[in-house]
Amino acid sequence: MSLDPYYRDRLSLFDGFSNADRAAAGGALDEAFQERLIAYGDDGPWSPPIDVVITDEVVDGPHGAVPIRRYVPADPSGVALLWVHGGGFAAGTLDWPEAHVVSAELAARSAAEVVSVDYRLADGTTRYPVPLDDVLAVWEQLDDERSTVPGSRTAIGGASAGAALALAASLRSDRRADAVLLAYPFLHAVVPALPSDVLAEMAVLPDFMRFPTESIDWMVENYVGRLDDVPELALPGIVPVTPDRPPLSVLLSEFDDLRPSGELLVAASEAAGAPVRSRLEPGVLHGHLNRHPVAPGVSPSLDWLADGLRAVGNHAG
C-alpha cells in the first residue's frame, strides 16, 4: 500500500519547515509552523453522537485529583472501557481527538461506557510512575463502580504512549481487565526498524512526523529519567507474556516507525498462546486516531475497536 492521498497531498504544507529549517530560523517560523499543523489536522467539523451523555468528573489519586471525562451511551451494554490518550507521555488532553472523539465514537458504536483519563504528563519533574499511578487510580475506581453491576465487564485501552500506560495498569493491578485494546502502541525503549519498502514510502514525510532513535530516546528519558535500566512497567512490551493474559486487540498504523513495537507484542502473545487479534490500518500514519472519523482509516479503526468491546459484552455472564 501507499500513503493515502488524503495525507500525502497535505505534506506540501510543510515545505521549508523541517527541523533544520526551523532551528536555523531561530523561532521565526514557529507561528507559521503551528498554523500549518492546524491546517494539516483540519478534517472539518465533528459533533459528538447525540445519544452519548458526556460529563466531566474528578477522581482522587495518590498524587491529587485526576480529571476524567465519562461517555455514557443511551442503552449501555454493561461494558466499561478506560481509555488513555497518547502524546509521548508529555502531551495530550481530554480534548484531543484521540481522547474526546475516540471515546465518544466508541461509546456510540459499541454501547460501552467509556472513561477518558487526563493523567499527569511527564515534564522533566513529573516522571514515571506518576502518570501510571493516575491511570491505575481511575482504573480501580471504575472497577469498583462496575463490581456492583451484575454481569458488567471492564476493559482498558489506549493509544501510543497511552497504550503503554493502559497495558502497564492492567499488569500492575490486581483487578483483571476483561479485555485490553491498544492503538499503535509504544511499548519498547528500543524499537526495531520497519521493512525497507515501508521506510522508502515514508521518506516523503517531514522529519518531525518520524520517530528516529533520538526521538524515542527523548520520550523514554523524559518519562523515566534515564535510558538504562528502564522499569518493565514503564514500557511494558518487555514483560513476558503468559497464556492467561486478557484478550488483546492491537491496532497498527501502516506508516509508523513505532509499528514494530506493536508487532512484537502481537508475536509474543501468539507465541505464548494468549488471546490476541490485530489489524494493520493501511495508508495511515502514527496517531491516525487523533483526527476526525471522516479522515481515511479512522472510522474503520474505530469500528474494529468497537467490535472488540462488543465481544467483551457478548461474553458477559
N, C-alpha and C positions, 0 to 999 in steps of 0.2 A: 504493500500500500504506500501511497504518498501522503504527505501532509495535506489535510483538507484545504481546498482553495479558500474557504472562509477565513482560515487563519493565515495561510500563506500570503494572500493578497493584502493583508493588513501590515505585513512586515515592513513595507516601504515607509511606513510612518517613522521608523527608527533609523533611516539612512542618516549617517553622520552623528549618531547618538550612541556609539559604542562606549564601553567603559573607558577606553583610552581617550576618545574624543571629549568625554565629559570631564575627565581628570585634567586634560590639557586646558580646558576652558575655565578651570578653577571655580566651578559652580555657576558660571554664567549661563549654562544650558539647563540648569535644574528645573526652572519653571516650565520651559518648553517641553522638556522630557516628561514631566508629570502630566502635561496636557496630552501628550501623545499616548501615554499609558492609559489615560482615561478614555481616549478615543479608541484605542485598541480593545479595551474591555467593554465597550458600549454595545450591548446586544439589543438595545431598545427597552421599552417599559416591561415590567413584570409586576403582577399583583399576587398576593398570597391567595390560595384557594379559599373561596368564601365559606366553605364548610369546616374550616380549621380555626379553632379558637386559640389565640396566641396571648400568653401572659408572661410578664417579666417578674421574676422572683429572686430570692437570695437564700443560699444555703450556708450554714455555719461550717467552716472548715478549720483545720488546725492552724492556719495562718491568717484567719479572719474570714470575712464574708466572701462568698463566691457567687457572683451573679449567674443566673441561668435564665433560659427562655424556654417555655413549655408550649408545645403544639399538640392540641387535643382534637382529633377528628370527630365528626358528627356521630359516627357509630363505631366506637373503639373496638378493636378485635380482642383486646386483652393482652396484647404485646406492647411492651415499652422499650424504647431504644434511647440510650445515652449516646449523643453524637458529639464528636470532638473535632473542631476545625484544625486546619494546619497553619503553616506560616513559619516553618523552620524553628519552632519553639520561641520565636522572637517577635512574631507579628500575628495579627488576626483579631477580629472582634465578633460579637454576636450578630453584627450587621453585614458581615461579609457574605456574599452569595454562597460560599462554601459552608457557611453556618446557617444563615437565615433561609435562603432559597432551598437548599438541600433538605433542611429539617421540615419546612412546610410542605414541600413536594412529597417527601417520603411519608409524612403523616397522611396526606390526601391519597396517595397511590397505594399504600399498604394497610391503611386503617390502624396503624400503630400510633400510640402516643410517643412523641419524640421530645427529648430534653436536650437542649444545646448548652454547653458549659463554657463560661468565659474565664478560663483558668489564668493564673498569673503567668506572665511572659518572662522568659529569660532576658535579662537586660544588663548583664555584667555584674549585677549584685544578686538578683534573684536567679537561682540556678536549681538544677536537679538536687533533691527530689520535689521541690516546691510545686511545680506545675502538676506533677503526678499526684502529689498529695491532694491538690484541689480536685482533680478528676476523680480520685478514689473516694473522697468525701461525698461528692454528688452521686457517684455510683452506689455507694452503700445506703444513702438516703433513699434513692429511687428503689433499690431492692427492698428496703424496709416498707416503703409505701405499697409495693406490689405484693408483698408477702401476705397482706390481709385480703387480697382479691383472689377468690377461688379460680384456679386454672390459669392464672396470669403467668406470663413469661417475660423475661428481661434479656435484652441484647445490648451489646456495646459496640461502638464503631467510631471510625474517624478517618480523616484524610491526611496524607503526607506525614508530617510530624505528629499530627493528631492521631494518626493510626498507631504510631509508636506508643503514645500515651494510653490509647484505648487498649491495645494488646497488653501493655505492661500492667494496667489496672486489673485486667482480667486474670493475669498471672499472680499478681500480688494479693488480691483479695481472696478471702475465704468464701465469698458469695459467688457461686458459679454462674457464669453467663450461659444463657441458653443458645446464644449464637454470637459470633464476632464478625463484624463487617468492616473491611479495610479498603480504602480507595488510594491508589498509587502510593503505597506505604513507604516511608523512610525508616528502615528498621536496623540498619547496619552502619557502623562507623567507617567501614571500608566497603565500597560498592564496586563490584566488577564492571567492566566496560560492556557496552552494548555490542551487538553484532556489527560488523563493518558496514553492511549495507544500510542499516538504520543510522549509523553515525554519518554516513555520506549524505543521507537525506537531511539530517539535522544541521548540516554545515551552513544552511541558509539562515539559521536562527541567529539573532543578535546574541552577543556573549552573555548579557545579563539574563537571558532566558535559559541558560545552560547550568549544569551542576558539575563543574570540574572539581578535581580533588581539593583544590584550595577552598572552594565554596563549601564543600561537605565538611572539611576540617573546621572552617569558621563556625558552622552551625553546631558541630559537636562541642567545640571548645567553649563557645558562648553558653551552651546549655549545661555542660558537665563541669567546665572549668579546666579541662585538660584533654589531651588526646590519647594518653596511655592509660591503661587500667580502667577503661570505661565500664561502669557498672552494667551488669547484664540487663537490668530493668530500665536503664536509660535508653538503650537501643536494643529492644528485646528480640530481634531476629536471631541472636546467637543463643538464646535459651533453647536447650534441647527439646524437641517436640515429642510428646508421648501420645499414644493412641487414644487416650481419654480426653483429649482437648475438646472444647466445644466446637460444633460445626462452624467452619470458617469460610467466608466469602472474600475473595481478593479481586478487586477491580484494578486493572492496569491501564496506563496510558501508553499508546504505541511509541510516541516520540518523546521519551523521558529518560534522561540519564540515570534516574533512580529506579527505573523499571526492574533491573536485575535484583534489587533488594526484595521486592515483592515476589519475584520468580523464585528466589532462594527459599522463601518461606513456603511457597506452594510445593516446591520439590521436596522440602524436608517433611512437610505434612503428608504428602503422598507416600514417601519412603517409610514413615512411621505408622502408616495405616490410620492416620487421623482423618476425620471427615473434612473435605475441602472441595470447593468449587472456585473456578477462576474465569475471568473474562478479560480479553485484551480489546480495549476500545480502539478501533482503527482510526488513523488520521488525526489524532488529537495529541496535545502537549500535556506535560505535567501540570496538574492543577485545573484540569478542564471542568471540574465541577464548580469552580469559582466563577461561573458565568451563569447566564440565564438559560432555561431549557430550550430556547429556540436555537442556540448555538449547536453546531454539529457535534454529535456524540454525547451531549449532556442528557437529553431525555431517555435515550436507550440505556444509558448507565443508571439513571435513576430508576427506571423500570426494573432493571436487573437487581439492584439493591432491594427494591420493594418486594420482588419475588422472594428474596432471601428472608425478609421479615414475615411475609405471608406463610412461608414454610414453617417458621417458628410457631406461628399460631395454629397451623394445621396439626402440630404435634402436641398442642396443649391438652392436658387431661386432668 
